[in-house]
């Protein structure tokens, strides 16, 4: 699914991912998302976040184009330039996050919804654009279905089918044995990954990987399935040094290697 790149390719050939999120106190989530998008091969990655997080974004990863966005109006030019949008990491559920989500949903761009974007969706169900990717963990899946994590975990395949049926989207149900499904497509079961990945920020990384692959030309289901596999494989590679204490940022160099399989 990941073919060698043409010798004459340029950054514009490999997609521009816009990562939206990082309300006050949660700037790291959206930085991780953008870093993962770049390490998975996106040609360009932008962040729309609170002004206070822009310096940290540039210090952490100068290749990220970090933009201070304090209202939905400031998001419009960034949406126009992107060809894939990942929204939710650190977004919050206040008025700022709600306004940015509404702007993203109205943009007509391919979308991935994660974290607080899913929590906002659970509060106000709506019809989503075709091809939208949802990446809930069991708690978020329970809220989207009006139940809870215990019910989801009791029958994960049934929860996956219910989410696909309710939202008509590509769904990545995260957890031990991540499930990826969409209407009319086989269910992918990701058997990789390990308990060291049970730490805050791993899902933000996954969102960036999937968004990057979609921006690079894979369809939404392919990007979700392969992205979940790459994320798990990178986690297993990072765990060689020990699972306890492993951080999402430890996966970044391994993501690059996993996205460049040997011929």
Rosetta blueprint (number, residue, H / E / L):
1 X L
2 X L
3 X L
4 X L
5 X L
6 X L
7 X L
8 X L
9 X L
10 X L
11 X H
12 X H
13 X H
14 X H
15 X L
16 X E
17 X E
18 X E
19 X E
20 X E
21 X L
22 X L
23 X L
24 X L
25 X L
26 X L
27 X H
28 X H
29 X H
30 X H
31 X H
32 X H
33 X H
34 X H
35 X H
36 X H
37 X H
38 X H
39 X H
40 X L
41 X L
42 X L
43 X L
44 X E
45 X E
46 X E
47 X E
48 X E
49 X E
50 X L
51 X H
52 X H
53 X H
54 X H
55 X H
56 X H
57 X H
58 X H
59 X H
60 X H
61 X L
62 X L
63 X L
64 X L
65 X E
66 X E
67 X E
68 X E
69 X L
70 X L
71 X L
72 X H
73 X H
74 X H
75 X H
76 X H
77 X H
78 X H
79 X H
80 X H
81 X H
82 X L
83 X L
84 X E
85 X E
86 X E
87 X E
88 X L
89 X L
90 X L
91 X L
92 X L
93 X L
94 X L
95 X H
96 X H
97 X H
98 X H
99 X H
100 X H
101 X H
102 X H
103 X H
104 X H
105 X H
106 X L
107 X L
108 X L
109 X L
110 X L
111 X E
112 X E
113 X E
114 X L
115 X L
116 X H
117 X H
118 X H
119 X H
120 X H
121 X H
122 X H
123 X H
124 X L
125 X L
126 X L
127 X L
128 X L
129 X L
130 X L
131 X L
132 X L
133 X E
134 X E
135 X L
136 X L
137 X L
138 X H
139 X H
140 X H
141 X H
142 X H
143 X H
144 X H
145 X H
146 X L
147 X L
148 X L
149 X H
150 X H
151 X H
152 X H
153 X H
154 X H
155 X L
156 X H
157 X H
158 X H
159 X H
160 X H
161 X H
162 X H
163 X H
164 X H
165 X H
166 X H
167 X H
168 X L
169 X L
170 X E
171 X E
172 X E
173 X E
174 X L
175 X L
176 X L
177 X L
178 X E
179 X E
180 X E
181 X E
182 X L
183 X L
184 X L
185 X L
186 X L
187 X L
188 X E
189 X E
190 X E
191 X L
192 X L
193 X L
194 X L
195 X H
196 X H
197 X H
198 X L
199 X L
200 X L
201 X L
202 X H
203 X H
204 X H
205 X H
206 X H
207 X H
208 X H
209 X H
210 X H
211 X H
212 X H
213 X H
214 X H
215 X H
216 X L
217 X L
218 X L
219 X L
220 X H
221 X H
222 X H
223 X H
224 X H
225 X H
226 X H
227 X H
228 X H
229 X H
230 X H
231 X H
232 X H
233 X H
234 X H
235 X H
236 X H
237 X H
238 X H
239 X H
240 X H
241 X H
242 X L
243 X L
244 X L
245 X L
246 X L
247 X L
248 X H
249 X H
250 X H
251 X H
252 X H
253 X H
254 X H
255 X H
256 X H
257 X H
258 X H
259 X L
260 X L
261 X L
262 X L
263 X L
